[in-house]
Amino acid sequence: MCVENIENYPRIKNEIIDLESENAPVVERIEIFFNSIDFDFLTNDIDALKKLLQLVSQLGYKFREITPKPSIADCINIMIRDYNLIKESKPKLGHFYNAMILEFLQRGMKVIGAEKEHIDHLDEKIIADYNIFKTA
């Protein structure tokens, strides 16, 4: 998903635009986005959730704009480093971050040709984190 598809998310359009801002560190921008969203609009739709998580990681981290291009492992390590900074003090946000990292990992596994059952298994973990951050 890219910014051109923002019209698919009319309820969160302004929050997505704010996420792209360079006015704050990435973790802070993601936290502001996270705190401003009512996730009920996803209605337990795993595909919509994963598209949203992808959108947040792409607009928040902007890995595609980094030169030289970081590897998938480097990107995941950066996200995990940030997750480790907030998981204890902000557990609800930590579950959102974990779901975002798992979705990123899932896309990376598709790129490298991992077995479908291993890729699909991550859906369960993404949903588990979603159920925690949505209701906490």
Sequence and secondary structure as in RCSB ss.txt:
>XXXX:A:sequence
MCVENIENYPRIKNEIIDLESENAPVVERIEIFFNSIDFDFLTNDIDALKKLLQLVSQLGYKFREITPKPSIADC
INIMIRDYNLIKESKPKLGHFYNAMILEFLQRGMKVIGAEKEHIDHLDEKIIADYNIFKTA
>XXXX:A:secstr
  GGGGGG GGGHHHHHHHH SSS HHHHHHHHHHH  GGGGTT HHHHHHHHHHHHHHHH GGGSSS   HHHH
HHHHHHHHHHHTTT HHHHHHHHHHHHHHHHHHHHHHT  HHHHHHHHHHHHHHHHHHHH 
